[in-house]
């Protein structure tokens, strides 16, 4: 017997599973998680805590900033999509388990 929460999840996932599988939507929804990885990198780089790196001429080059920005964009994109795909897989697995549980709970009706 399924609980009301489980039935509500089945209804929700049947309605939204195809919409949440789209890569663009996964990217948009996952951006905050990606930024959670990128912001500490920017703070660490901008804080100047490493005096030797600050003294280095490489830290003042514009090409280094460009490489850092490209790397951060790639990190944000990868983490955002990867996290949402993982989350979608978890929901899909739960959905299939609940459907299996529902079909096992219903008694077989004689012909």
Biopython code that builds the backbone (N, CA, C, O; Angstrom):
import numpy as np
from Bio.PDB.StructureBuilder import StructureBuilder

atoms = [
    (1, "UNK", "N", (0.840, -1.185, 0.000)),
    (1, "UNK", "CA", (0.000, 0.000, 0.000)),
    (1, "UNK", "C", (0.882, 1.244, 0.000)),
    (1, "UNK", "O", (1.768, 1.385, 0.843)),
    (2, "UNK", "N", (0.641, 2.119, -0.924)),
    (2, "UNK", "CA", (1.424, 3.339, -1.033)),
    (2, "UNK", "C", (0.838, 4.437, -0.151)),
    (2, "UNK", "O", (-0.377, 4.534, 0.022)),
    (3, "UNK", "N", (1.715, 5.250, 0.395)),
    (3, "UNK", "CA", (1.263, 6.379, 1.195)),
    (3, "UNK", "C", (0.807, 7.510, 0.266)),
    (3, "UNK", "O", (1.015, 7.459, -0.947)),
    (4, "UNK", "N", (0.190, 8.518, 0.854)),
    (4, "UNK", "CA", (-0.258, 9.663, 0.057)),
    (4, "UNK", "C", (0.925, 10.407, -0.551)),
    (4, "UNK", "O", (0.839, 10.909, -1.672)),
    (5, "UNK", "N", (2.026, 10.476, 0.187)),
    (5, "UNK", "CA", (3.219, 11.137, -0.351)),
    (5, "UNK", "C", (3.757, 10.390, -1.557)),
    (5, "UNK", "O", (4.159, 11.007, -2.543)),
    (6, "UNK", "N", (3.768, 9.084, -1.486)),
    (6, "UNK", "CA", (4.274, 8.287, -2.601)),
    (6, "UNK", "C", (3.367, 8.416, -3.822)),
    (6, "UNK", "O", (3.851, 8.523, -4.948)),
    (7, "UNK", "N", (2.051, 8.408, -3.599)),
    (7, "UNK", "CA", (1.111, 8.613, -4.715)),
    (7, "UNK", "C", (1.279, 10.001, -5.322)),
    (7, "UNK", "O", (1.226, 10.165, -6.541)),
    (8, "UNK", "N", (1.482, 10.999, -4.464)),
    (8, "UNK", "CA", (1.684, 12.367, -4.954)),
    (8, "UNK", "C", (2.977, 12.462, -5.767)),
    (8, "UNK", "O", (3.025, 13.158, -6.782)),
    (9, "UNK", "N", (4.012, 11.771, -5.326)),
    (9, "UNK", "CA", (5.267, 11.784, -6.074)),
    (9, "UNK", "C", (5.088, 11.124, -7.434)),
    (9, "UNK", "O", (5.605, 11.620, -8.435)),
    (10, "UNK", "N", (4.361, 10.011, -7.482)),
    (10, "UNK", "CA", (4.122, 9.325, -8.760)),
    (10, "UNK", "C", (3.391, 10.252, -9.725)),
    (10, "UNK", "O", (3.765, 10.349, -10.894)),
    (11, "UNK", "N", (2.360, 10.929, -9.249)),
    (11, "UNK", "CA", (1.626, 11.871, -10.104)),
    (11, "UNK", "C", (2.543, 13.010, -10.570)),
    (11, "UNK", "O", (2.551, 13.371, -11.747)),
    (12, "UNK", "N", (3.304, 13.561, -9.641)),
    (12, "UNK", "CA", (4.212, 14.664, -9.980)),
    (12, "UNK", "C", (5.225, 14.223, -11.029)),
    (12, "UNK", "O", (5.462, 14.942, -12.000)),
    (13, "UNK", "N", (5.823, 13.048, -10.844)),
    (13, "UNK", "CA", (6.884, 12.617, -11.749)),
    (13, "UNK", "C", (6.334, 12.231, -13.114)),
    (13, "UNK", "O", (7.007, 12.426, -14.127)),
    (14, "UNK", "N", (5.126, 11.689, -13.157)),
    (14, "UNK", "CA", (4.518, 11.375, -14.449)),
    (14, "UNK", "C", (4.292, 12.640, -15.268)),
    (14, "UNK", "O", (4.417, 12.618, -16.493)),
    (15, "UNK", "N", (3.961, 13.736, -14.603)),
    (15, "UNK", "CA", (3.703, 15.000, -15.282)),
    (15, "UNK", "C", (4.990, 15.735, -15.671)),
    (15, "UNK", "O", (5.020, 16.418, -16.694)),
    (16, "UNK", "N", (6.042, 15.606, -14.878)),
    (16, "UNK", "CA", (7.223, 16.458, -15.051)),
    (16, "UNK", "C", (8.485, 15.746, -15.500)),
    (16, "UNK", "O", (9.500, 16.412, -15.707)),
    (17, "UNK", "N", (8.478, 14.454, -15.660)),
    (17, "UNK", "CA", (9.731, 13.754, -15.940)),
    (17, "UNK", "C", (10.328, 14.130, -17.292)),
    (17, "UNK", "O", (11.544, 14.284, -17.397)),
    (18, "UNK", "N", (9.512, 14.280, -18.318)),
    (18, "UNK", "CA", (10.068, 14.618, -19.628)),
    (18, "UNK", "C", (10.574, 16.063, -19.660)),
    (18, "UNK", "O", (11.559, 16.362, -20.334)),
    (19, "UNK", "N", (9.908, 16.946, -18.940)),
    (19, "UNK", "CA", (10.332, 18.347, -18.910)),
    (19, "UNK", "C", (11.664, 18.501, -18.179)),
    (19, "UNK", "O", (12.514, 19.293, -18.585)),
    (20, "UNK", "N", (11.839, 17.742, -17.101)),
    (20, "UNK", "CA", (13.067, 17.870, -16.316)),
    (20, "UNK", "C", (14.251, 17.127, -16.922)),
    (20, "UNK", "O", (15.375, 17.264, -16.440)),
    (21, "UNK", "N", (14.018, 16.349, -17.964)),
    (21, "UNK", "CA", (15.113, 15.629, -18.606)),
    (21, "UNK", "C", (15.841, 16.486, -19.642)),
    (21, "UNK", "O", (16.930, 16.117, -20.082)),
    (22, "UNK", "N", (15.273, 17.599, -20.032)),
    (22, "UNK", "CA", (15.889, 18.457, -21.038)),
    (22, "UNK", "C", (17.162, 19.094, -20.488)),
    (22, "UNK", "O", (17.189, 19.584, -19.359)),
    (23, "UNK", "N", (18.214, 19.080, -21.303)),
    (23, "UNK", "CA", (19.531, 19.540, -20.869)),
    (23, "UNK", "C", (19.530, 21.028, -20.536)),
    (23, "UNK", "O", (20.160, 21.441, -19.562)),
    (24, "UNK", "N", (18.841, 21.831, -21.320)),
    (24, "UNK", "CA", (18.822, 23.274, -21.059)),
    (24, "UNK", "C", (18.180, 23.575, -19.709)),
    (24, "UNK", "O", (18.670, 24.408, -18.946)),
    (25, "UNK", "N", (17.085, 22.890, -19.427)),
    (25, "UNK", "CA", (16.438, 23.077, -18.121)),
    (25, "UNK", "C", (17.341, 22.602, -16.999)),
    (25, "UNK", "O", (17.416, 23.242, -15.950)),
    (26, "UNK", "N", (18.030, 21.480, -17.206)),
    (26, "UNK", "CA", (18.946, 20.975, -16.188)),
    (26, "UNK", "C", (20.055, 21.976, -15.929)),
    (26, "UNK", "O", (20.475, 22.171, -14.788)),
    (27, "UNK", "N", (20.527, 22.608, -16.992)),
    (27, "UNK", "CA", (21.570, 23.621, -16.831)),
    (27, "UNK", "C", (21.062, 24.811, -16.028)),
    (27, "UNK", "O", (21.723, 25.261, -15.092)),
    (28, "UNK", "N", (19.893, 25.321, -16.394)),
    (28, "UNK", "CA", (19.366, 26.506, -15.707)),
    (28, "UNK", "C", (19.077, 26.236, -14.234)),
    (28, "UNK", "O", (19.371, 27.071, -13.378)),
    (29, "UNK", "N", (18.511, 25.089, -13.942)),
    (29, "UNK", "CA", (18.179, 24.767, -12.551)),
    (29, "UNK", "C", (19.434, 24.448, -11.747)),
    (29, "UNK", "O", (19.476, 24.697, -10.542)),
    (30, "UNK", "N", (20.454, 23.901, -12.397)),
    (30, "UNK", "CA", (21.666, 23.506, -11.702)),
    (30, "UNK", "C", (22.708, 24.587, -11.537)),
    (30, "UNK", "O", (23.725, 24.360, -10.883)),
    (31, "UNK", "N", (22.485, 25.756, -12.109)),
    (31, "UNK", "CA", (23.473, 26.836, -12.022)),
    (31, "UNK", "C", (23.833, 27.199, -10.576)),
    (31, "UNK", "O", (25.016, 27.398, -10.301)),
    (32, "UNK", "N", (22.896, 27.295, -9.649)),
    (32, "UNK", "CA", (23.304, 27.622, -8.267)),
    (32, "UNK", "C", (24.286, 26.610, -7.661)),
    (32, "UNK", "O", (25.182, 26.988, -6.907)),
    (33, "UNK", "N", (24.117, 25.345, -7.988)),
    (33, "UNK", "CA", (25.046, 24.334, -7.477)),
    (33, "UNK", "C", (26.415, 24.524, -8.115)),
    (33, "UNK", "O", (27.439, 24.397, -7.444)),
    (34, "UNK", "N", (26.436, 24.827, -9.409)),
    (34, "UNK", "CA", (27.706, 25.092, -10.080)),
    (34, "UNK", "C", (28.400, 26.320, -9.529)),
    (34, "UNK", "O", (29.621, 26.339, -9.380)),
    (35, "UNK", "N", (27.622, 27.339, -9.227)),
    (35, "UNK", "CA", (28.206, 28.551, -8.648)),
    (35, "UNK", "C", (28.745, 28.306, -7.245)),
    (35, "UNK", "O", (29.679, 28.979, -6.809)),
    (36, "UNK", "N", (28.162, 27.350, -6.543)),
    (36, "UNK", "CA", (28.674, 26.998, -5.214)),
    (36, "UNK", "C", (30.094, 26.444, -5.304)),
    (36, "UNK", "O", (30.849, 26.514, -4.334)),
    (37, "UNK", "N", (30.459, 25.898, -6.450)),
    (37, "UNK", "CA", (31.830, 25.444, -6.655)),
    (37, "UNK", "C", (32.729, 26.568, -7.155)),
    (37, "UNK", "O", (33.899, 26.637, -6.779)),
    (38, "UNK", "N", (32.198, 27.441, -7.992)),
    (38, "UNK", "CA", (33.018, 28.465, -8.638)),
    (38, "UNK", "C", (33.304, 29.665, -7.739)),
    (38, "UNK", "O", (34.398, 30.226, -7.795)),
    (39, "UNK", "N", (32.357, 30.059, -6.925)),
    (39, "UNK", "CA", (32.539, 31.263, -6.091)),
    (39, "UNK", "C", (33.709, 31.117, -5.123)),
    (39, "UNK", "O", (34.500, 32.053, -5.002)),
    (40, "UNK", "N", (33.861, 29.977, -4.419)),
    (40, "UNK", "CA", (35.049, 29.861, -3.556)),
    (40, "UNK", "C", (36.372, 29.940, -4.323)),
    (40, "UNK", "O", (37.366, 30.427, -3.785)),
    (41, "UNK", "N", (36.393, 29.471, -5.561)),
    (41, "UNK", "CA", (37.610, 29.574, -6.363)),
    (41, "UNK", "C", (37.919, 31.040, -6.650)),
    (41, "UNK", "O", (39.069, 31.465, -6.542)),
    (42, "UNK", "N", (36.905, 31.807, -7.012)),
    (42, "UNK", "CA", (37.102, 33.237, -7.285)),
    (42, "UNK", "C", (37.539, 33.971, -6.023)),
    (42, "UNK", "O", (38.439, 34.810, -6.068)),
    (43, "UNK", "N", (36.903, 33.656, -4.903)),
    (43, "UNK", "CA", (37.273, 34.311, -3.636)),
    (43, "UNK", "C", (38.717, 33.976, -3.282)),
    (43, "UNK", "O", (39.477, 34.852, -2.869)),
    (44, "UNK", "N", (39.092, 32.719, -3.443)),
    (44, "UNK", "CA", (40.458, 32.309, -3.146)),
    (44, "UNK", "C", (41.460, 33.021, -4.048)),
    (44, "UNK", "O", (42.510, 33.466, -3.587)),
    (45, "UNK", "N", (41.141, 33.125, -5.304)),
    (45, "UNK", "CA", (42.040, 33.782, -6.253)),
    (45, "UNK", "C", (42.130, 35.286, -5.975)),
    (45, "UNK", "O", (43.208, 35.875, -6.054)),
    (46, "UNK", "N", (41.007, 35.891, -5.654)),
    (46, "UNK", "CA", (40.972, 37.345, -5.458)),
    (46, "UNK", "C", (41.491, 37.789, -4.091)),
    (46, "UNK", "O", (41.853, 38.953, -3.919)),
    (47, "UNK", "N", (41.532, 36.884, -3.125)),
    (47, "UNK", "CA", (41.929, 37.284, -1.776)),
    (47, "UNK", "C", (43.412, 37.614, -1.672)),
    (47, "UNK", "O", (43.815, 38.389, -0.805)),
    (48, "UNK", "N", (44.224, 37.034, -2.547)),
    (48, "UNK", "CA", (45.652, 37.330, -2.522)),
    (48, "UNK", "C", (46.357, 36.756, -1.315)),
    (48, "UNK", "O", (47.326, 37.346, -0.837)),
    (49, "UNK", "N", (45.908, 35.637, -0.810)),
    (49, "UNK", "CA", (46.500, 35.049, 0.390)),
    (49, "UNK", "C", (47.888, 34.486, 0.140)),
    (49, "UNK", "O", (48.677, 34.366, 1.077)),
    (50, "UNK", "N", (48.205, 34.139, -1.094)),
    (50, "UNK", "CA", (49.531, 33.610, -1.417)),
    (50, "UNK", "C", (50.416, 34.761, -1.897)),
    (50, "UNK", "O", (50.256, 35.246, -3.017)),
    (51, "UNK", "N", (51.336, 35.188, -1.058)),
    (51, "UNK", "CA", (52.167, 36.344, -1.353)),
    (51, "UNK", "C", (53.092, 36.068, -2.536)),
    (51, "UNK", "O", (53.327, 36.949, -3.363)),
    (52, "UNK", "N", (53.613, 34.852, -2.615)),
    (52, "UNK", "CA", (54.522, 34.525, -3.711)),
    (52, "UNK", "C", (53.802, 34.560, -5.056)),
    (52, "UNK", "O", (54.356, 35.020, -6.054)),
    (53, "UNK", "N", (52.572, 34.073, -5.073)),
    (53, "UNK", "CA", (51.805, 34.114, -6.315)),
    (53, "UNK", "C", (51.461, 35.545, -6.688)),
    (53, "UNK", "O", (51.394, 35.883, -7.870)),
    (54, "UNK", "N", (51.246, 36.368, -5.707)),
    (54, "UNK", "CA", (50.935, 37.771, -5.954)),
    (54, "UNK", "C", (52.143, 38.495, -6.550)),
    (54, "UNK", "O", (51.997, 39.364, -7.409)),
    (55, "UNK", "N", (53.313, 38.133, -6.090)),
    (55, "UNK", "CA", (54.527, 38.771, -6.575)),
    (55, "UNK", "C", (54.886, 38.296, -7.972)),
    (55, "UNK", "O", (55.603, 38.983, -8.700)),
    (56, "UNK", "N", (54.403, 37.155, -8.341)),
    (56, "UNK", "CA", (54.706, 36.601, -9.655)),
    (56, "UNK", "C", (54.083, 37.462, -10.746)),
    (56, "UNK", "O", (52.987, 38.000, -10.587)),
    (57, "UNK", "N", (54.787, 37.577, -11.830)),
    (57, "UNK", "CA", (54.259, 38.378, -12.932)),
    (57, "UNK", "C", (53.120, 37.660, -13.642)),
    (57, "UNK", "O", (52.334, 38.290, -14.349)),
    (58, "UNK", "N", (53.024, 36.317, -13.455)),
    (58, "UNK", "CA", (51.973, 35.555, -14.122)),
    (58, "UNK", "C", (50.593, 35.895, -13.570)),
    (58, "UNK", "O", (49.595, 35.775, -14.280)),
    (59, "UNK", "N", (50.532, 36.315, -12.318)),
    (59, "UNK", "CA", (49.217, 36.590, -11.732)),
    (59, "UNK", "C", (48.609, 37.876, -12.264)),
    (59, "UNK", "O", (47.408, 38.098, -12.113)),
    (60, "UNK", "N", (49.412, 38.722, -12.882)),
    (60, "UNK", "CA", (48.886, 39.987, -13.383)),
    (60, "UNK", "C", (48.550, 39.942, -14.873)),
    (60, "UNK", "O", (48.084, 40.933, -15.434)),
    (61, "UNK", "N", (48.782, 38.814, -15.507)),
    (61, "UNK", "CA", (48.516, 38.734, -16.936)),
    (61, "UNK", "C", (47.025, 38.589, -17.210)),
    (61, "UNK", "O", (46.306, 37.913, -16.474)),
    (62, "UNK", "N", (46.581, 39.226, -18.263)),
    (62, "UNK", "CA", (45.177, 39.138, -18.648)),
    (62, "UNK", "C", (44.827, 37.759, -19.179)),
    (62, "UNK", "O", (43.682, 37.322, -19.059)),
    (63, "UNK", "N", (45.800, 37.066, -19.768)),
    (63, "UNK", "CA", (45.520, 35.736, -20.290)),
    (63, "UNK", "C", (45.179, 34.768, -19.162)),
    (63, "UNK", "O", (44.366, 33.861, -19.342)),
    (64, "UNK", "N", (45.798, 34.958, -18.005)),
    (64, "UNK", "CA", (45.486, 34.106, -16.858)),
    (64, "UNK", "C", (44.043, 34.326, -16.407)),
    (64, "UNK", "O", (43.345, 33.374, -16.057)),
    (65, "UNK", "N", (43.608, 35.553, -16.417)),
    (65, "UNK", "CA", (42.223, 35.837, -16.045)),
    (65, "UNK", "C", (41.249, 35.244, -17.054)),
    (65, "UNK", "O", (40.177, 34.765, -16.684)),
    (66, "UNK", "N", (41.622, 35.277, -18.322)),
    (66, "UNK", "CA", (40.765, 34.690, -19.357)),
    (66, "UNK", "C", (40.669, 33.181, -19.175)),
    (66, "UNK", "O", (39.581, 32.610, -19.264)),
    (67, "UNK", "N", (41.786, 32.543, -18.924)),
    (67, "UNK", "CA", (41.793, 31.092, -18.696)),
    (67, "UNK", "C", (40.970, 30.755, -17.459)),
    (67, "UNK", "O", (40.207, 29.789, -17.461)),
    (68, "UNK", "N", (41.122, 31.547, -16.411)),
    (68, "UNK", "CA", (40.355, 31.321, -15.188)),
    (68, "UNK", "C", (38.856, 31.462, -15.445)),
    (68, "UNK", "O", (38.072, 30.652, -14.950)),
    (69, "UNK", "N", (38.448, 32.464, -16.200)),
    (69, "UNK", "CA", (37.028, 32.658, -16.490)),
    (69, "UNK", "C", (36.462, 31.502, -17.320)),
    (69, "UNK", "O", (35.361, 31.023, -17.052)),
    (70, "UNK", "N", (37.214, 31.060, -18.321)),
    (70, "UNK", "CA", (36.767, 29.926, -19.140)),
    (70, "UNK", "C", (36.661, 28.679, -18.279)),
    (70, "UNK", "O", (35.687, 27.934, -18.381)),
    (71, "UNK", "N", (37.656, 28.448, -17.433)),
    (71, "UNK", "CA", (37.632, 27.283, -16.551)),
    (71, "UNK", "C", (36.438, 27.347, -15.598)),
    (71, "UNK", "O", (35.780, 26.335, -15.362)),
    (72, "UNK", "N", (36.163, 28.507, -15.063)),
    (72, "UNK", "CA", (35.025, 28.650, -14.144)),
    (72, "UNK", "C", (33.701, 28.408, -14.860)),
    (72, "UNK", "O", (32.799, 27.780, -14.307)),
    (73, "UNK", "N", (33.584, 28.902, -16.085)),
    (73, "UNK", "CA", (32.359, 28.649, -16.850)),
    (73, "UNK", "C", (32.182, 27.164, -17.139)),
    (73, "UNK", "O", (31.072, 26.637, -17.063)),
    (74, "UNK", "N", (33.266, 26.500, -17.467)),
    (74, "UNK", "CA", (33.200, 25.053, -17.702)),
    (74, "UNK", "C", (32.838, 24.293, -16.429)),
    (74, "UNK", "O", (32.059, 23.341, -16.467)),
    (75, "UNK", "N", (33.402, 24.714, -15.316)),
    (75, "UNK", "CA", (33.080, 24.070, -14.034)),
    (75, "UNK", "C", (31.609, 24.261, -13.704)),
    (75, "UNK", "O", (30.923, 23.308, -13.337)),
    (76, "UNK", "N", (31.129, 25.476, -13.831)),
    (76, "UNK", "CA", (29.716, 25.759, -13.527)),
    (76, "UNK", "C", (28.806, 24.931, -14.435)),
    (76, "UNK", "O", (27.852, 24.314, -13.960)),
    (77, "UNK", "N", (29.093, 24.914, -15.722)),
    (77, "UNK", "CA", (28.261, 24.152, -16.659)),
    (77, "UNK", "C", (28.274, 22.669, -16.381)),
    (77, "UNK", "O", (27.221, 22.031, -16.358)),
    (78, "UNK", "N", (29.452, 22.110, -16.169)),
    (78, "UNK", "CA", (29.555, 20.680, -15.923)),
    (78, "UNK", "C", (28.848, 20.288, -14.631)),
    (78, "UNK", "O", (28.057, 19.345, -14.614)),
    (79, "UNK", "N", (29.130, 21.001, -13.562)),
    (79, "UNK", "CA", (28.528, 20.657, -12.268)),
    (79, "UNK", "C", (27.017, 20.836, -12.328)),
    (79, "UNK", "O", (26.278, 20.010, -11.791)),
    (80, "UNK", "N", (26.551, 21.888, -12.964)),
    (80, "UNK", "CA", (25.108, 22.138, -13.047)),
    (80, "UNK", "C", (24.403, 20.996, -13.762)),
    (80, "UNK", "O", (23.412, 20.468, -13.258)),
    (81, "UNK", "N", (24.898, 20.612, -14.922)),
    (81, "UNK", "CA", (24.245, 19.551, -15.697)),
    (81, "UNK", "C", (24.420, 18.205, -15.022)),
    (81, "UNK", "O", (23.468, 17.429, -14.944)),
    (82, "UNK", "N", (25.614, 17.912, -14.533)),
    (82, "UNK", "CA", (25.869, 16.628, -13.887)),
    (82, "UNK", "C", (24.987, 16.447, -12.653)),
    (82, "UNK", "O", (24.415, 15.375, -12.454)),
    (83, "UNK", "N", (24.872, 17.484, -11.826)),
    (83, "UNK", "CA", (24.054, 17.407, -10.620)),
    (83, "UNK", "C", (22.589, 17.163, -10.965)),
    (83, "UNK", "O", (21.938, 16.322, -10.345)),
    (84, "UNK", "N", (22.074, 17.880, -11.935)),
    (84, "UNK", "CA", (20.666, 17.715, -12.298)),
    (84, "UNK", "C", (20.412, 16.351, -12.946)),
    (84, "UNK", "O", (19.357, 15.757, -12.725)),
    (85, "UNK", "N", (21.348, 15.851, -13.733)),
    (85, "UNK", "CA", (21.182, 14.510, -14.312)),
    (85, "UNK", "C", (21.170, 13.459, -13.204)),
    (85, "UNK", "O", (20.385, 12.512, -13.249)),
    (86, "UNK", "N", (22.028, 13.625, -12.227)),
    (86, "UNK", "CA", (22.060, 12.708, -11.089)),
    (86, "UNK", "C", (20.731, 12.755, -10.324)),
    (86, "UNK", "O", (20.174, 11.721, -9.956)),
    (87, "UNK", "N", (20.247, 13.953, -10.099)),
    (87, "UNK", "CA", (18.984, 14.127, -9.391)),
    (87, "UNK", "C", (17.828, 13.508, -10.186)),
    (87, "UNK", "O", (16.948, 12.872, -9.607)),
    (88, "UNK", "N", (17.830, 13.695, -11.518)),
    (88, "UNK", "CA", (16.794, 13.111, -12.362)),
    (88, "UNK", "C", (16.845, 11.597, -12.277)),
    (88, "UNK", "O", (15.800, 10.955, -12.176)),
    (89, "UNK", "N", (18.030, 11.012, -12.315)),
    (89, "UNK", "CA", (18.171, 9.560, -12.201)),
    (89, "UNK", "C", (17.655, 9.047, -10.856)),
    (89, "UNK", "O", (17.039, 7.983, -10.793)),
    (90, "UNK", "N", (17.900, 9.787, -9.801)),
    (90, "UNK", "CA", (17.414, 9.378, -8.488)),
    (90, "UNK", "C", (15.885, 9.399, -8.444)),
    (90, "UNK", "O", (15.264, 8.475, -7.920)),
    (91, "UNK", "N", (15.285, 10.449, -8.990)),
    (91, "UNK", "CA", (13.823, 10.526, -9.036)),
    (91, "UNK", "C", (13.240, 9.420, -9.907)),
    (91, "UNK", "O", (12.216, 8.831, -9.563)),
    (92, "UNK", "N", (13.888, 9.138, -11.031)),
    (92, "UNK", "CA", (13.403, 8.092, -11.926)),
    (92, "UNK", "C", (13.471, 6.724, -11.247)),
    (92, "UNK", "O", (12.562, 5.907, -11.391)),
    (93, "UNK", "N", (14.540, 6.486, -10.518)),
    (93, "UNK", "CA", (14.660, 5.216, -9.808)),
    (93, "UNK", "C", (13.571, 5.092, -8.740)),
    (93, "UNK", "O", (12.948, 4.040, -8.601)),
    (94, "UNK", "N", (13.347, 6.163, -7.995)),
    (94, "UNK", "CA", (12.290, 6.136, -6.975)),
    (94, "UNK", "C", (10.927, 5.912, -7.618)),
    (94, "UNK", "O", (10.106, 5.162, -7.089)),
    (95, "UNK", "N", (10.684, 6.554, -8.750)),
    (95, "UNK", "CA", (9.427, 6.405, -9.476)),
    (95, "UNK", "C", (9.203, 4.957, -9.887)),
    (95, "UNK", "O", (8.119, 4.410, -9.686)),
    (96, "UNK", "N", (10.225, 4.341, -10.461)),
    (96, "UNK", "CA", (10.099, 2.952, -10.900)),
    (96, "UNK", "C", (9.911, 1.993, -9.724)),
    (96, "UNK", "O", (9.167, 1.017, -9.829)),
    (97, "UNK", "N", (10.579, 2.269, -8.617)),
    (97, "UNK", "CA", (10.399, 1.433, -7.431)),
    (97, "UNK", "C", (8.977, 1.541, -6.895)),
    (97, "UNK", "O", (8.378, 0.541, -6.497)),
    (98, "UNK", "N", (8.441, 2.754, -6.887)),
    (98, "UNK", "CA", (7.073, 2.937, -6.399)),
    (98, "UNK", "C", (6.063, 2.279, -7.331)),
    (98, "UNK", "O", (5.080, 1.703, -6.865)),
    (99, "UNK", "N", (6.290, 2.357, -8.641)),
    (99, "UNK", "CA", (5.388, 1.675, -9.574)),
    (99, "UNK", "C", (5.436, 0.163, -9.367)),
    (99, "UNK", "O", (4.409, -0.513, -9.417)),
    (100, "UNK", "N", (6.623, -0.351, -9.138)),
    (100, "UNK", "CA", (6.765, -1.783, -8.877)),
    (100, "UNK", "C", (6.059, -2.163, -7.580)),
    (100, "UNK", "O", (5.387, -3.191, -7.506)),
    (101, "UNK", "N", (6.216, -1.336, -6.577)),
    (101, "UNK", "CA", (5.558, -1.590, -5.293)),
    (101, "UNK", "C", (4.046, -1.537, -5.461)),
    (101, "UNK", "O", (3.329, -2.351, -4.878)),
    (102, "UNK", "N", (3.554, -0.585, -6.253)),
    (102, "UNK", "CA", (2.119, -0.465, -6.483)),
    (102, "UNK", "C", (1.578, -1.703, -7.213)),
    (102, "UNK", "O", (0.521, -2.227, -6.861)),
    (103, "UNK", "N", (2.304, -2.157, -8.217)),
    (103, "UNK", "CA", (1.830, -3.320, -8.969)),
    (103, "UNK", "C", (1.896, -4.597, -8.127)),
    (103, "UNK", "O", (1.079, -5.497, -8.320)),
    (104, "UNK", "N", (2.830, -4.691, -7.219)),
    (104, "UNK", "CA", (2.917, -5.861, -6.341)),
    (104, "UNK", "C", (1.851, -5.834, -5.254)),
    (104, "UNK", "O", (1.433, -6.885, -4.768)),
    (105, "UNK", "N", (1.408, -4.639, -4.868)),
    (105, "UNK", "CA", (0.395, -4.518, -3.816)),
    (105, "UNK", "C", (-1.008, -4.829, -4.306)),
    (105, "UNK", "O", (-1.854, -5.270, -3.528)),
    (106, "UNK", "N", (-1.260, -4.607, -5.575)),
    (106, "UNK", "CA", (-2.606, -4.865, -6.084)),
    (106, "UNK", "C", (-2.796, -6.374, -6.219)),
    (106, "UNK", "O", (-1.954, -7.052, -6.807)),
    (107, "UNK", "N", (-3.884, -6.902, -5.685)),
    (107, "UNK", "CA", (-4.092, -8.347, -5.756)),
    (107, "UNK", "C", (-4.427, -8.773, -7.192)),
    (107, "UNK", "O", (-5.059, -8.036, -7.949)),
    (108, "UNK", "N", (-3.999, -9.942, -7.526)),
    (108, "UNK", "CA", (-4.300, -10.466, -8.858)),
    (108, "UNK", "C", (-5.772, -10.823, -8.925)),
    (108, "UNK", "O", (-6.268, -11.604, -8.113)),
    (109, "UNK", "N", (-6.454, -10.263, -9.873)),
    (109, "UNK", "CA", (-7.882, -10.516, -9.998)),
    (109, "UNK", "C", (-8.095, -11.721, -10.888)),
    (109, "UNK", "O", (-7.491, -11.817, -11.957)),
    (110, "UNK", "N", (-8.947, -12.642, -10.462)),
    (110, "UNK", "CA", (-9.194, -13.831, -11.297)),
    (110, "UNK", "C", (-9.949, -13.453, -12.577)),
    (110, "UNK", "O", (-10.735, -12.505, -12.602)),
    (111, "UNK", "N", (-9.688, -14.214, -13.621)),
    (111, "UNK", "CA", (-10.328, -13.958, -14.921)),
    (111, "UNK", "C", (-11.757, -14.405, -14.940)),
    (111, "UNK", "O", (-12.435, -14.260, -15.958)),
]
sb = StructureBuilder()
sb.init_structure("model")
sb.init_model(0)
sb.init_chain("A")
sb.init_seg("    ")
for serial, (resi, resn, name, xyz) in enumerate(atoms, 1):
    if name == "N":
        sb.init_residue(resn, " ", resi, " ")
    sb.init_atom(name, np.array(xyz, "f"), 0.0, 1.0, " ", f" {name:<3s}", serial, name[0])
structure = sb.get_structure()
